[in-house]
Amino acid sequence: MHFSKRLFDILFAALALIILSPIILFIAIFVRIFIGTPILFKQQRPGYKGTPFHIYKFRTMTNRLTPSGGLLPDAERLTSLGHFLRALSLDELPELFNILRGDMSFVGPRPLLMEYLPLYSPEQARRHDVVPGLTGWAQVNGRNALTWPDKFKYDVWYVDNWSFWLDIKIIFMTAWKVVKREGITQEGHATTEYFTGNK
């Protein structure tokens, strides 16, 4: 990772955690009261060069089951609190710890699911040539309105065109979209279809 990018990530992730610590604490308390434990959602995702790491988010859904024992659909498990957290992207705040650890950056292709790795074309797999991000070029250029091939094209474009100032631009574009709540569904969370490979 470029030194200036890593330095920016460390300094601003630490600063954000200090400034936002009261908000993070209040969210943790509310998640514990209204959703339960565990407070954090933890899942393995592919990082730089596909190396696995654990991503952390605030939980937004319950573990309610169907009569047969399977999980109910996401829309039925999403709570009112979860709706609010996702609408403002507050559920992503624990990822600041991932940034401090070096698992993630503020800007880069979003870390997707481990099971997608063998489904990428060689060109699409290049999205893992940089550290994954809290936000990215695809997120500010359509997010879930994009098809999977288009998302990957934006990701690879970012890999080939990275600059410090591009990161700054993406951060400001992301903040504006969060304020406008663009890319959020009426259910309160961003939805996307499962990637099944290139046809």
Secondary structure, 3 states (H helix, E strand, C coil): CCHHHHHHHHHHHHHHHHHHHHHHHHHHHHHHHHCCCCCEEEEEEECHHHCEEEEEEECCECCCECCCCCECCHHHHECHHHHHHHHCCHHHCCHHHHHHHCCCEEECCCCCCHHHHHHCCCCHHHHHHCCCEEECCCHHHCHHHCCHHHHHHHHHHHHHHCCHHHHHHHHHHHHHHHHHCCCCCCCCCCCCCCCCCCC
